[in-house]
Amino acid sequence: MRSLLLLLLTVVLLATMTTPATAAPPVGRGGEPGNGPERHLVAAVDLPPATTAARGENRPEAVQGYPRRTLLREFPEHPTDRSIKLGLAPYHSLAPRLNDLQRRSDRISVEVVGQSAAGRDLYLVTLTAPETPAEARRQDAWREKIEDNPAAASRDVLLRHAYKAPIWINANIHGDEWEGTDGALRVVEDLGLTRDRWALELLNRHRVHVNLTANPDGRVAGTRANANGFDLNRDFVTSSQPESRVMRDLVRRVQPVLVLDQHGYVENTLIEPTTPPHGQNYDFDLYIEHGYAGALRMEQAVRALGHPEAARPEIPFRDYEPGVWDGWAPIYTAQYAMYHGAVSYTIEIPMRVNRGDYDSQPVTELRRRSGINTDVVEATIRGALSYARDNRASMVDNQVEVFRRGAAGEPQRHVPDGIVPGFGPEDRYTTEFPRAYVIPAGDRQRSGPASARLVDHLVAHDVRVKRADHSFTLSGHRYPVGTYVVDMRQPKRALANVMLERGRDLSADVPTMYDISAWSHRLLWGASVDVVRSGRLDVPGRDVVAASPTGSVPATSAAGFALTLVDGEDAAAANDLLGHGVELRRHDDGTIVAPAAARATVEEVADRHGVRFTPGRPGGTPLRPVAVAAAVAADELKALRDMGFNVRPVSTTLLNDGFDLSRVDVLFVSSGLRYDQLDQEARAGVDAFLSRGGVVTRGATGARFAADTGVLPVRAVAGKEDANGVVEVKDPKGHQSHTFVYAPHWFTDPGPGVEVVQRYGSLVAGHWTTRPDGSGGQGEAEGQAAVVAGTSPRGTRAVLFGTEPLFRDHPKGLYRQVADAIYRTAQ
């Protein structure tokens, strides 16, 4: 009987394999013939017209099989593309090369999955054995089953043996870390053209997806950031950039079991897994065994190259002290992908060719280094593919188990010491998942736009949210119809929790952190969110595809329509009204009132921005459109413009070049402007402005500008430079809220006319220690002024922030503080 069952299973499995195509034998990379019969190469064919390919609108439906060919639009030659000097592939060469490869191989498919900030196409290359539409549907159904019904997937024998486990290679996310693209291209060409049996079998058992250059704008310009000035490898749980949203959607769509994110440059080569702290929401037992063993396989592949410069790869988990290269924040590609069930790695290739080296080293030396780096990229990819092929069933099982535990609401497993060499108590980070999060509707919700934004964001990240069809009671609270519920018994509960939990104070756990160690969409995005710790959850409702509209206007109001600034979207609505010529008035409490006669425009704006107007009241002072000169970082510039302010970038250089402040209402200073470096004429212009205009400052640069110009009689004190986190704050009436800090400041010795807007409370989550001399710690900051406002003796209206209210486009619930400061200082 057992033999008969095995025979039947073998027949079914063979039926699922792709029928080989007939073709002429190819020549592999380097001109060497392959060593096995060719099964999947097709003769050159004409690709179908790409009438919508240039806009990324021809994404394949699930009914399509593979290959999925796209005739890519070809970009003009860009002779100053910074990759050319390194002997690497310039961006304009990629489309012709990919078009040619699609003609030569039926294992290579290319799609345009979006555009960069500057409008360049983003290419997803998929390597897999050909699939009929029916076979592709079967694979898609299995992938969906793994997430939607993991308990059943764990019992599905055919799935376990015939599912083509997806692998995702992400290349060139930092634009001036080029070689990930070139190493990946080598692998694409080889797997697409080789006759090697091992490679052909790999593509029968896997789909390999390659995001060929995640940051083409940075690749061309030779910059780490994209064209908007954002570091894309800090943007995953915020998704502020088009490239980040493409990567987010790829992870969700592909659902990879293995992810490599190719970076540079760390001497010898770096291969994760990371040091502690490890994200407390991970099912770490399902990651670390494959994570560590896969790293060893890649290390072996890199050493086999024989390059002395890459002879001793570093695995942070094994080789570094805690905190040096941590796995805490979900802002990075690798750490984010783990919440989708992947075994993921950041790879750092060894030889620096960017920044100062790019300009100081001879071209021959740069090309020698980039050649070594490309070899290392290729080796890590091949090592990872080898490991995935050998451990495919176990890796699929583990992804299924991640989702099964989440859907069942099971607690995290204890990870025993020694599960891999070196694992001990310092590696063990866990959490207790709540039963649900509730995003109230009605009067219990402080901001309709913020709640809708949060819900849409969660859904975009594949977090399941339900909208209640009826009112209900939960944990003693009565919630109205339309309330949103995030049931934490769902496959990707870890992703839901890492975005909605408050986080953890890591200050005593590790001496340092690689980057930020706190974020919280619940505490920082402006929406009211309740936590349900335990109990039965029986809320009738339906799954959310998009949040419901939130805008409203009173039926009547003779005194006009009032807008309270509780969110940045309220500021965007006010600026929208001003842009339509509506005469607004602002009260001392910050409320903005539009006249009753403007009702039609108010209704249009309420609908567009989702904001809530209430009955107005007489009085207030006129509020006119505000022109802001901003010496700020890229994230702050985006946030200001998103709120609808007329922003003109400024800097020390621009002021010295004659920038005219006479038509500016507010000067916002946080980066790139030093009063003591202005020439005599520019300084006179700033002095003249300060006698009539308003000033908003933030951070060390802002504090220095405020001190140099004497805008307010206070003393700024700098906290520890790498301190960051979510901190409680209180206003003068004792109302508590939360803010975000990075390299925080506080203000002491306030003189006449200085008002304390917020005071620091305790650190909620993050990492904030003292300097070696004991200064700069959170204990010293607690109770001190975090934000101050007032008018200087010369008449300058000013607001000084010691916090980070616009940081990386993330703490959206704090934006309204900045908007209110701008309106306040502009009057």
KOLVOTOR-634140 format. One record per residue (C-alpha): x, y, z. Coordinates in steps of 0.1 Angstrom, whole numbers, plus 5000, padded with zeros to 4 digits. Each point is the difference from the previous one (the first is absolute). Example, Ala and Ser with C-alpha at 12.3 -4.5 7.8 and 13.67 -1.06 7.14 Angstrom:
BEGIN
512349555078 501450344993 
// end
This chain:
BEGIN
500050005000 502850245009 501749934967 496850074981 499550335018 503650104993 499449924963 496950204998 501750295017 502949984975 497650014971 498250305013 503250195007 501449924966 496750144986 500650335018 503550054985 500350224969 500149834966 503550074985 500350214969 502149914970 502850234991 503550034987 502849965027 501150335015 503450125010 500450085037 501550315015 503750024991 499549814968 500149655015 497349754989 497749875027 500449645012 496549874997 497149984975 498350334995 496349995009 498750355001 501750234974 497850124972 501150154967 500050384997 496550144996 498450344995 498750135033 496450135001 499550374997 500450175034 497350264996 499850055038 503349865012 501650335004 497550105026 500149675018 496349944992 500449654985 500649815032 499149644993 496849855012 500149675019 498749824970 503250064981 502749755000 503750044997 501850154982 498350345002 501850224975 500050375000 501650224973 501750255022 500350364989 503650104995 501450315016 502450244984 503649965007 501150185031 503750064996 500450135036 498549695016 502449955029 500149624996 501950044966 503250115017 500049675020 499649784969 496549915011 496650004982 498650354996 496250025005 499450074963 501649674990 497649795021 496950004979 501849904967 501849735019 496849875015 498150024967 502749794984 500049745028 496249964998 500449924963 502749745007 498549815029 496549895011 501249985036 500350385003 497150235004 500150385006 497350235013 500050375007 498650015036 500150385004 502050314996 502650185021 499650345015 501650154968 497949784977 502449714991 498549664996 500549745027 500749654986 498949675016 501849714983 498549665007 502049684994 498049684999 499449704978 497150074976 496549965014 496749974982 497250225013 498649715019 503349935017 500450365009 496550015015 500949695020 503150175013 498150325009 497349795017 502649835022 501750335009 496650145011 499249685019 503350035019 498850345014 496249975000 499749645013 503449905014 498649725021 498749834968 503250094981 502149825026 498149684992 500150044962 502449744987 499950134964 500850355011 502949895021 501549814970 499150214970 499750365012 502750224983 501350175031 500650374991 503350185005 500450374998 503350184992 500050375007 502850204984 501450355001 497550145026 502850255009 500850174967 503750035006 500449635009 499849894964 501349654996 496949825012 498450074967 503049874980 500549685021 496349934997 500150054962 502749734998 497849765018 497050094979 501949944968 501649685012 496749845013 498250124969 502549854975 501849725017 499549634993 501149905034 497749745016 500350145035 498950344988 497149864980 498849805029 500350315022 497650194976 497649705001 499850035038 500250385004 499150344986 502950245004 498950364999 502650284996 499350365006 502850104977 500650365013 497850115028 501450364997 500750094964 500150375007 502749955027 501949764977 500250274972 500850285024 502349815023 498050085031 499049775029 496550165000 497450014973 499150314980 497950135028 502949975025 498649705019 502049705012 497849724987 501449755024 498550205029 496550034985 498349665001 497550045028 499350364988 500049954962 500350364992 501849954967 498849854967 503049765000 499249895035 496449934992 501049794970 502349795022 497349975027 497549884973 502649764986 500649835034 496249975004 499549874965 503049764998 499849885037 503749884998 501449745022 503550154995 501150364996 503450154992 500450385001 503350104984 502050295015 503550135004 502550065015 501449805030 503649885000 500249634994 496249974992 497149995025 497349744999 497150005025 498549885023 500450295024 501250065035 497350045027 497750175006 497849794977 496550134993 497849895028 497149914977 501949744980 499449625003 503849995003 500249635003 498749974965 502650244987 503349955017 500849644991 499650074962 501350355004 503349895016 500549694978 499250204968 502650265011 502649745004 499249874965 500450354985 503250055020 501449684985 499150124965 501750335005 503249845014 500149774970 500550304977 503650035013 500050375003 502150105030 497850315004 497149775008 501749725017 498450045035 496350094996 498450135032 496849875013 498850255027 498149745020 503349805003 502650284999 498750335014 499050125034 496350065008 498550314985 502850064974 497949874972 496649935015 496849854985 497550215019 498450254977 497549904973 501250304979 502649794981 499349764971 501249695017 498450065034 496750104983 499949694978 500349785030 496450105009 498949854968 501549675009 503350034983 503549895010 501750334990 503550154999 501750334995 503249944981 502850265001 502749954973 503650095009 501850264979 498950365003 499650184966 497750285010 500150345017 503650125005 501549694983 498050064969 501850334994 503449925015 500849654987 501349944964 497549854976 502049684998 499949955037 496350085002 499349754973 502149745017 498050055032 496650004982 501049684983 500749835033 496850145014 498049864970 501649665006 499050015036 496450094992 499849724975 501549765026 497550095027 497149964976 501249664988 500849895036 496550105011 498349834970 502049695008 498850015036 496450064991 500049724975 501449755025 497650125028 496950104980 497549785017 501150105035 500050374991 496549984986 498949815031 501450285022 498250274981 496849805003 500649975037 500650375005 496650074985 498349715018 501250125034 498750354992 496649884988 499649775030 501150275025 502649785015 502750155023 503650024987 502149705006 502950005025 503349994979 502449785019 503650095006 502349854974 497449964973 502850124979 503650055013 500150315022 496350055005 499350105036 497950225023 501450324984 498249894968 496649935014 497550284994 496349925002 496650175004 496549915010 497650074972 496750185010 496749854989 499250304978 500550364992 496950224996 500050324979 496850175012 497650204979 497850295011 500850215031 502649755013 502250084970 502250315003 500650024962 498049864972 502850064974 502649845022 497949695006 499249954963 503750054992 501049745025 497449754988 501050044964 503749975009 499449675020 498049854971 502750104975 502549805021 497749695000 498750055035 496449895003 497650265013 496249965005 497450285000 497149945025 496649984984 498350075034 500950165033 501749775025 501549985035 503549895006 502050015032 497350225016 500050264972 497150064976 501150054964 497850144972 499449854966 502950074976 502649935027 503049814987 501449695017 503449844994 499549645012 503449885011 499249644991 501150054964 502949864980 502150315000 499350105036 503750085006 499950264973 496850155015 501550015034 503350154991 498150294985 497450045027 501849915033 501750275020 503449844998 502649955027 502750195018 503249834990 502450245019 501049745025 500149714976 502850094976 502650285001 499250134965 497649974971 500750024963 497250244992 496650105015 498649765026 496550125003 496950084978 496449955007 497150064976 497749995030 501750275020 501550214972 497550004971 497350205016 497149765002 498349875032 500849635003 498949795030 501749675010 498049705010 502249775020 497849695002 496549874998 497649884974 499950194968 496749974982 499550314979 497749974969 501550184970 501849984967 503650004989 501250354990 501450074966 500150375005 499050225030 496750184999 499850374992 500450225031 499350364989 496950185014 498550355001 497250125024 496650044984 499950375010 502350255017 499450374998 503450075015 501949794975 501749675001 502849925024 503049784994 502049885030 503649904993 500249655013 501849864969 502350114972 497149944976 498150275018 502850244991 499949884964 496350075000 500550355014 502750074974 497849864973 497250255010 502650295000 501049894965 496450034989 499950355013 497849935030 500650265028 500849815032 500450125036 502149845027 499250005037 502650005028 499349635007 501049924964 496549944986 499550124965 496650134988 498750034964 497050234993 496649854995 499950144965 502849774990 497949695007 500349844966 503850035001 500149875036 498049694990 502349934971 503150045022 498549795028 499449724975 503450034984 502049995033 497649805021 499950275027 497250095024 498750355002 497950115031 497950325005 502250305001 500150305023 500650374994 503350175005 503649914993 502650164979 500449974962 502049714988 501650054966 502049764978 503449945016 503350004981 502749795018 503750024993 501249665012 503649905008 498949645007 500749644992 498349814972 497549835024 498950335015 499750164965 497649734989 497950025032 499750384996 499049974964 497549725008 498350245024 499650254971 502550265011 501750224974 503649895008 503150154985 503249815009 502850225014 503549955013 503150195010 501249984964 496750124986 499850305024 503650094992 499049984963 497350265005 496849815010 497350265006 498349965034 497750304995 497249794987 500349735026 497849985031 501749735020 503649875001 500249635010 503649905010 501149645007 502849934976 502550174977 499850365014 502650165022 499550375009 503850035008 500949894965 497850264982 501750294983 499350355011 497250064974 498349675007 500250055038 498450354996 497249834980 499449755028 500050285026 497550204980 497849694997 500249935037 498550345008 496849914982 499849624993 499749685020 502549735007 499549635007 503149795008 500849645008 503149805010 503650105005 500250224969 496750175010 501150055036 503250164989 498350234976 497550115027 502950065024 502150204975 497050224990 498550035035 496549914989 499049885035 501750055034 500649625007 502949775002 500049684979 501449695015 501049704978 499149655010 502249704990 500650024963 498649654992 497150015024 496749924983 496649885008 496450065009 499750235030 497050115021 499450375000 497650235019 498650344992 499550285025 496649865009 501449665008 498649834969 502249714991 501049894965 503049864982 502850134979 503049874981 503750105007 503349954983 503050185014 497550185023 500350355014 498350185029 499850365011 500950155033 500350355016 497050144981 499950385000 497050244999 497449914974 501049644996 497249745002 500649635005 497849824975 501149645010 502149845027 501849674998 498749715019 501549655001 501349794971 497449764987 502049814975 503450044984 503650035011 501250305020 503149975022 502450265014 503450114987 503049865018 500050315023 496449935010 498450284980 497350004974 497949725014 496249975002 500150065037 501550344994 497450094974 496949895019 498050305011 501950234977 498450214972 499949804968 498350284979 500050375008 498350304984 500050385004 501050334987 503650145001 500850365012 500350104963 496549874993 500949664983 497349745006 501649665004 499449645009 503049785008 499749624998 502349775019 498149704986 499849844965 496450064989 500649944963 502649725002 500249794968 496450084991 499049765029 498550175031 497050144981 498050075031 502650275009 499850194968 497250225012 502450145027 502250134972 497150144981 498750185030 503550145007 500250134964 496550165003 500850145034 503350164990 498750134966 497350225016 
// end
